[in-house]
Amino acid sequence: MNYRIRTLTSLTLLAFLGLTVASDVNAAFGRDKDSADQQIQACVAEVGRHADYDDASRVVHRVFSLDQRNLVELVIRIETSVFSKADETIVRGYMASCVTDTMADVVRFRINTA
């Protein structure tokens, strides 16, 4: 009888451990997605500081690459198109590359005219 109680206790503890690990993984996934969104927003803001948006009716940013370099750095590549007010054609384009850290600070930034 004592053997059955120990077995049931062990199985119960393993089940609780499994639920704890599963919920922690789920929470970490949500944090990582929010962190990536903040890092992308920081990179887009940096593009806005360096790009020329004069005479633009709209500006479109397209993230075409996200590379997790290590535990801290995320490399983001963004293509930016600036459309004219007159006929909605692209008047300027930019290719930007950002390296951000986990706090959504831009560590390195490079922008080129496309």
Backbone bond lengths (Angstrom), bond angles and torsions (degrees), N, CA, C in turn:
res aa  C-N    CA-C-N  psi(-1)  N-CA   C-N-CA  omega(-1)  CA-C   N-CA-C  phi
1 M - - - 1.447 - - 1.522 110.93 -
2 N 1.314 116.48 -41.09 1.454 121.61 179.83 1.531 110.89 -62.72
3 Y 1.345 116.16 -34.57 1.467 121.05 178.73 1.528 110.74 -64.07
4 R 1.323 118.20 -41.73 1.471 122.35 179.47 1.532 111.13 -64.66
5 I 1.302 117.60 -39.90 1.466 121.22 179.64 1.527 110.18 -64.86
6 R 1.325 116.51 -43.31 1.472 119.30 177.95 1.524 111.17 -64.82
7 T 1.307 117.24 -39.51 1.463 120.92 178.95 1.526 110.54 -64.60
8 L 1.327 117.63 -46.67 1.464 121.19 178.56 1.523 111.49 -63.43
9 T 1.319 117.23 -38.76 1.461 120.92 177.15 1.516 110.75 -63.69
10 S 1.318 117.06 -43.26 1.468 121.34 179.25 1.524 111.21 -64.33
11 L 1.324 116.90 -43.59 1.469 120.38 179.00 1.532 111.42 -64.92
12 T 1.318 116.62 -39.13 1.472 120.62 177.97 1.528 110.83 -63.64
13 L 1.329 116.44 -44.14 1.460 120.11 178.37 1.521 111.78 -64.34
14 L 1.324 117.83 -39.18 1.469 121.09 176.97 1.529 111.09 -64.70
15 A 1.323 116.89 -39.03 1.468 120.03 178.22 1.523 110.92 -64.00
16 F 1.341 117.05 -44.16 1.472 119.95 177.33 1.523 111.47 -63.26
17 L 1.321 117.09 -39.83 1.464 120.66 177.13 1.523 110.81 -62.11
18 G 1.340 116.48 -43.07 1.464 120.45 177.87 1.516 112.05 -61.43
19 L 1.330 117.60 -42.50 1.465 120.72 178.00 1.521 111.52 -65.23
20 T 1.311 116.70 -38.06 1.467 120.53 179.09 1.519 110.57 -64.81
21 V 1.316 117.25 -45.28 1.468 121.07 179.69 1.519 110.32 -64.52
22 A 1.329 117.63 -43.39 1.465 121.19 -179.77 1.523 111.54 -62.43
23 S 1.325 117.67 -42.89 1.464 119.51 179.87 1.524 111.27 -69.23
24 D 1.330 117.80 -34.64 1.462 121.04 177.53 1.523 111.16 -66.43
25 V 1.326 118.10 -39.95 1.466 121.70 177.34 1.514 110.18 -64.21
26 N 1.316 117.41 -42.66 1.463 121.42 178.86 1.527 111.02 -62.83
27 A 1.304 117.68 -43.04 1.471 121.51 178.78 1.524 110.80 -66.16
28 A 1.326 117.15 -39.77 1.467 120.51 179.26 1.520 110.71 -64.51
29 F 1.327 117.93 -37.71 1.465 120.69 178.23 1.523 110.45 -62.01
30 G 1.330 117.48 -42.51 1.467 121.08 178.11 1.516 111.75 -63.71
31 R 1.338 117.26 -40.40 1.465 120.99 178.17 1.519 110.76 -65.14
32 D 1.340 117.77 -41.12 1.460 121.09 -179.23 1.521 111.02 -64.47
33 K 1.331 117.79 -39.98 1.463 120.90 179.31 1.520 110.43 -65.61
34 D 1.336 116.81 -44.56 1.462 119.99 178.26 1.521 110.93 -63.44
35 S 1.315 116.94 -39.85 1.460 121.38 179.21 1.521 110.58 -63.81
36 A 1.342 117.32 -43.59 1.464 120.58 178.65 1.526 110.72 -63.25
37 D 1.332 117.73 -39.96 1.465 120.52 177.49 1.523 110.94 -61.57
38 Q 1.317 117.02 -41.60 1.465 120.48 178.64 1.529 110.78 -66.26
39 Q 1.315 117.35 -38.26 1.455 120.71 179.67 1.529 110.71 -67.96
40 I 1.322 117.61 -39.21 1.467 121.02 176.88 1.520 109.97 -64.48
41 Q 1.333 117.59 -42.84 1.463 120.85 178.64 1.526 111.23 -62.46
42 A 1.322 117.47 -37.33 1.465 120.75 177.42 1.522 110.61 -65.18
43 C 1.322 117.18 -39.19 1.460 121.07 179.20 1.535 110.95 -68.43
44 V 1.319 117.17 -42.29 1.474 120.97 177.85 1.528 109.74 -63.03
45 A 1.314 118.14 -39.13 1.466 121.05 177.44 1.527 110.69 -63.37
46 E 1.331 116.63 -37.63 1.466 120.07 177.73 1.527 110.80 -67.36
47 V 1.321 117.63 -37.34 1.474 120.86 174.90 1.524 108.88 -60.15
48 G 1.334 117.11 -44.08 1.461 121.75 179.69 1.516 113.20 -60.29
49 R 1.326 117.95 -29.97 1.467 121.03 178.34 1.526 112.33 -73.27
50 H 1.335 117.17 -25.11 1.462 120.68 -174.23 1.534 114.15 -108.85
51 A 1.312 118.52 -19.29 1.464 121.70 -176.55 1.531 110.66 -88.01
52 D 1.322 115.10 158.93 1.460 122.33 178.65 1.525 108.64 -99.52
53 Y 1.334 116.96 109.96 1.460 121.73 180.00 1.525 112.16 -103.50
54 D 1.336 118.48 12.59 1.464 120.92 178.71 1.526 109.90 -61.41
55 D 1.328 115.97 142.49 1.465 123.96 179.15 1.527 112.35 59.06
56 A 1.301 118.10 30.04 1.468 121.06 179.99 1.521 110.62 -99.65
57 S 1.324 115.81 133.93 1.462 119.56 173.39 1.524 109.87 -87.76
58 R 1.316 115.58 -30.58 1.459 119.49 174.73 1.522 109.57 -158.84
59 V 1.317 114.55 158.06 1.459 122.46 179.66 1.521 107.41 -129.44
60 V 1.321 116.24 132.02 1.464 121.05 -178.91 1.527 108.54 -119.64
61 H 1.330 115.08 126.61 1.467 121.56 175.90 1.527 107.24 -108.71
62 R 1.331 115.96 132.54 1.462 120.53 178.27 1.524 108.42 -126.33
63 V 1.317 116.17 118.51 1.464 120.94 176.17 1.523 106.69 -81.28
64 F 1.324 116.04 118.70 1.460 117.58 -179.47 1.515 113.37 -114.06
65 S 1.318 116.99 0.16 1.460 118.48 177.11 1.520 110.74 -159.11
66 L 1.315 115.30 131.70 1.471 123.27 172.02 1.521 106.32 -128.96
67 D 1.312 116.54 119.32 1.460 121.09 179.66 1.522 109.25 -127.14
68 Q 1.311 116.16 119.04 1.463 120.50 175.72 1.521 107.22 -79.96
69 R 1.319 116.70 106.14 1.462 121.71 -176.02 1.521 111.31 -72.43
70 N 1.304 117.11 -45.11 1.465 123.25 177.50 1.520 106.92 -154.21
71 L 1.306 117.82 -163.88 1.465 119.67 -177.96 1.516 113.46 -66.27
72 V 1.320 117.38 -21.30 1.459 121.24 -173.24 1.519 112.51 -107.26
73 E 1.324 118.50 -40.55 1.463 121.71 -169.61 1.527 112.74 -100.15
74 L 1.331 114.19 137.35 1.458 122.75 174.90 1.522 107.80 -120.33
75 V 1.333 117.02 125.96 1.463 122.08 178.15 1.526 107.31 -96.17
76 I 1.333 115.89 124.11 1.463 122.60 -177.10 1.518 108.11 -120.24
77 R 1.322 116.84 130.19 1.464 121.17 175.37 1.526 107.82 -116.34
78 I 1.335 114.23 127.65 1.467 121.15 -174.73 1.519 109.76 -127.19
79 E 1.319 114.86 135.82 1.465 121.98 173.49 1.527 106.88 -106.08
80 T 1.332 116.73 126.66 1.460 121.97 -177.86 1.528 109.28 -117.31
81 S 1.332 116.00 130.93 1.458 122.12 176.89 1.520 109.03 -117.92
82 V 1.338 116.22 131.60 1.463 122.50 178.61 1.527 106.83 -109.68
83 F 1.335 116.36 121.40 1.460 121.76 -177.10 1.523 110.15 -100.27
84 S 1.346 115.72 144.61 1.472 120.51 -179.07 1.519 110.82 -79.94
85 K 1.340 115.24 156.93 1.461 121.01 177.94 1.526 111.13 -74.43
86 A 1.315 116.79 -31.62 1.460 120.68 -171.99 1.531 112.78 -68.65
87 D 1.312 117.40 -57.62 1.464 118.62 -172.72 1.531 114.09 -130.77
88 E 1.334 115.99 16.48 1.468 121.46 176.88 1.534 113.34 56.94
89 T 1.309 115.98 36.91 1.464 120.15 172.85 1.523 108.68 -101.19
90 I 1.298 115.19 158.43 1.465 119.82 179.00 1.525 108.31 -75.56
91 V 1.332 115.77 120.94 1.464 120.18 179.38 1.523 112.17 -99.93
92 R 1.316 117.50 -27.12 1.460 121.81 177.35 1.517 109.42 -145.88
93 G 1.300 114.26 149.32 1.456 119.48 175.58 1.519 110.00 -138.25
94 Y 1.312 115.22 148.53 1.466 120.55 -178.79 1.527 109.27 -134.45
95 M 1.313 114.39 146.52 1.461 121.95 170.98 1.523 105.87 -117.37
96 A 1.321 116.40 122.52 1.463 120.29 -177.81 1.519 110.10 -123.35
97 S 1.311 114.32 149.36 1.453 121.86 175.76 1.523 107.93 -131.61
98 C 1.333 116.40 127.20 1.462 122.37 179.99 1.523 109.12 -123.52
99 V 1.288 115.23 146.68 1.459 121.64 167.44 1.520 105.77 -118.84
100 T 1.323 115.77 120.57 1.458 120.73 -178.52 1.523 109.70 -117.37
101 D 1.337 114.96 157.78 1.456 119.14 176.30 1.524 109.27 -102.52
102 T 1.301 116.48 -177.06 1.463 120.62 -175.73 1.518 113.74 -66.02
103 M 1.332 117.49 -18.94 1.460 121.02 178.60 1.529 111.58 -92.58
104 A 1.344 117.52 12.17 1.466 124.95 179.59 1.522 112.26 64.63
105 D 1.326 116.72 28.37 1.459 121.16 173.01 1.519 108.26 -92.06
106 V 1.342 115.92 137.56 1.461 120.38 178.37 1.524 108.10 -79.18
107 V 1.327 115.63 118.36 1.458 121.97 -178.58 1.530 110.13 -88.56
108 R 1.325 115.91 -45.05 1.466 121.64 177.32 1.526 108.34 -136.57
109 F 1.336 116.29 146.93 1.462 120.57 -178.87 1.526 108.91 -145.66
110 R 1.311 115.28 139.22 1.459 121.32 175.93 1.517 108.08 -143.94
111 I 1.341 116.43 136.94 1.456 120.93 178.96 1.522 108.82 -135.19
112 N 1.332 115.32 139.60 1.473 121.78 177.53 1.521 108.17 -131.96
113 T 1.315 115.96 150.79 1.451 120.47 173.77 1.526 108.55 -76.50
114 A 1.309 115.34 130.14 1.478 119.60 -177.77 1.515 111.21 -83.51
